[in-house]
Amino acid sequence: MINVTKPFLPPKEEYDEYLKGIWSREWLTNNGPLLNELELQLKKFLDVPHLFYVTNGTIALQLAIKVLGLKGEIITTPFSFVATSSSIVWEGCKPVFVDIDPATYNINPALIEDAITPQTSAILATHVFGNPCEIKDIEAIADKHNLKVIFDGAHAFGSSYKNRSVFHYGDISTLSFHATKLFHTIEGGAIVTHDAVVAKEIAHMRNFGFAGPDNFHGLGINGKNCEFHAAMGLCNLKYINQILERRQQLWERYNYMLLSLKVGKPIRNPLPGFNFAYYPVLFESEAVLLKNIRALQGIYVHPRRYFYPSLETLNYILPKQEVKISSDVASRVLCLPLYHDLSMEEVDMICRALLRSQNY
Ligand SMILES: *Cc1c(COP(=O)(O)O)cnc(C)c1O
């Protein structure tokens, strides 16, 4: 069986080495040495001054909204994983959906200004499928209207924009290191910022608001991660360049094999530094998409409808909002399997099934 993704696992001996260390120190969580080491290495890899390793990407988003003190309306994309919107609602704010650019599937900056009201406090945009948003346009709008910018970078590990890591931009960016992601720590995530004052607040907030063993700095939550997950991160980070390289090869194989398939694909940001996180294809209709899913399931291949449904349709989004391009793309897009040890033969087999399904 081939799933849309498969978690990378390092050689078990390498994880065992870290476990020995944990057993000898008997330090399991609460800012242990492995967690500190992982944060240092991630800061270097992602080219960011402040990074906090947290429980997951959803807590990272909630912390971001909380620490920036956002209120009222947050402009966001309907074409993302559910956590992008649910975090906004969870933090007592209202998501205002701005439609996507049909060429990139990222939020369309040309439509943002029309959605700004006196209640708007921020823009929360996702670098969809690892393809950076129009960051400069979004930042210019935010500056003009005095809004904060959060980038959901859950797909963007290893992506860059204008020759810098995508995590260099915005007031805050968040990452997810869930097992399904390109770089993972089983469960985990991170929140990054350039602002030292915001960073200090996050450091407290992530740990219940503790300022010392007996006193509190302010409101906090349990957003900490632990030594076992950090150990997986340290193991996996050693292989990240190999993983990225392999994904590029598979990605290019798909491109080559699917040249004659009548599907649309998001235009990659033209700059170098794409991370090949997903291989989305856009079918001409939902019926054709469903036919292709059945064809793949027939050979035990399980792609995923990332992202379906479009998030404005969630039952807790009231009043109803209409976002035409996102709901149309969401109904027709499919992510094909792409992971480090998928073989070229498996890619070919998947592509042949799609081509057959197109012709018959
Ligand atoms: C995976 C994902 C998240 C949530 O991350 P978790 O670590 O699973 O909580 C948020 N946003 C996007 C775009 C994601 O793909």
The ligand as a Tripos MOL2 file, in Angstrom:
@<TRIPOS>MOLECULE
LIG
   15    15     1     0     0
SMALL
NO_CHARGES

@<TRIPOS>ATOM
      1 C1         -0.0530   20.1730    9.6870 C.3       1 LIG1
      2 C2         -0.5080   21.5820    9.5920 C.ar      1 LIG1
      3 C3         -0.8210   22.3440   10.7370 C.ar      1 LIG1
      4 C4         -0.9460   21.7460   12.1210 C.3       1 LIG1
      5 O1          0.1660   21.1660   12.6120 O.3       1 LIG1
      6 P1          0.0820   20.0580   13.7820 P.3       1 LIG1
      7 O2          1.5120   19.8900   14.1570 O.co2     1 LIG1
      8 O3         -0.5130   18.8260   13.1790 O.co2     1 LIG1
      9 O4         -0.7460   20.6170   14.8770 O.co2     1 LIG1
     10 C5         -1.1170   23.6920   10.5850 C.ar      1 LIG1
     11 N1         -1.1460   24.2600    9.3610 N.ar      1 LIG1
     12 C6         -0.8860   23.5680    8.2310 C.ar      1 LIG1
     13 C7         -0.9130   24.2720    6.9230 C.3       1 LIG1
     14 C8         -0.5840   22.1940    8.3170 C.ar      1 LIG1
     15 O5         -0.3730   21.5060    7.1870 O.3       1 LIG1
@<TRIPOS>BOND
     1     1     2 1
     2     2     3 ar
     3     2    14 ar
     4     3     4 1
     5     3    10 ar
     6     4     5 1
     7     5     6 1
     8     6     7 2
     9     6     8 1
    10     6     9 1
    11    10    11 ar
    12    11    12 ar
    13    12    13 1
    14    12    14 ar
    15    14    15 1
@<TRIPOS>SUBSTRUCTURE
     1 LIG1         1 GROUP 0 **** ****
